[in-house]
């Protein structure tokens, strides 16, 4: 069952991203980021009434409070990346999170990189290169330069690094509470702290027009379902296996990029994404 829940997580993650990118055509990224969180609140709050309240210790609160400002920063950069660049040039870079996790986990728990993990890192690097392989007409180094010229790609790389930290802190908090409780409470707190930041930025743009409601609600609904299924899957399986299946969202994003936004060069980007995903699986299962 955990594979089923992890695949649902991947699907709703990619769906929420695609709906968010579509809404960003006419709206400020802070407004859409806030809507994505706020419209998920009903489902998250309701879920708290159906689970047992765990005992919360000092470690839980330290991990949660340290993760909150990092999560908010990642949310802003994540949404900006979706607005700035094609899905097919931003979402694959989430596969870099395990690369950063190797360093983070080594510093925290002394984990070392296995040979399989090293191969995974090379595949991720190769996949990111192939995303821009068409630029080799100028120079063999041109695809690497192109990554850093694409604002959305750069921001998503930063997000991947932040996620490597917040995922470690989140794991700590889950171990000192419960998966669904932490997932719901954490994103409720993220919404509470992000709201004044968003309001200060958007002000008069915060008004929602009648015609927008039907297009905005699905963003929050799919995002909240992603959170719930993510936590359920995580509670049923090894976290590494669960996350590797969740990264199937990369393939859903490629599909959405072509169907909804008619993004170009899908062939080479699909190959690049597939290599990055394979590298990710090798990393998370190689230790």
Secondary structure by P-SEA (a helix, b strand, c coil): caaaaaaaaaaaaaaaaaaaaaaaccccaaaaaaaaaaaaaaaaaaaaaacccccccaaaaaaaaaaaaaaaaaaaaaaaaaaccccccccccccaaaaaaaaaaaaaccccccaaaaaaaaaaaaaaaaccccccccccaaaaaaaaacaaaaaaaaaaaaaaaaaaaaaaaaaaccaaaaaaaaaaaaaaaaaaaaaaccccccccccccccccaaaaaaaaaaaaaaaaaaacccaaaaaaaacaaaaaaaaaaaacccccaaaaaaaaaaaaaaaaaaaaacc
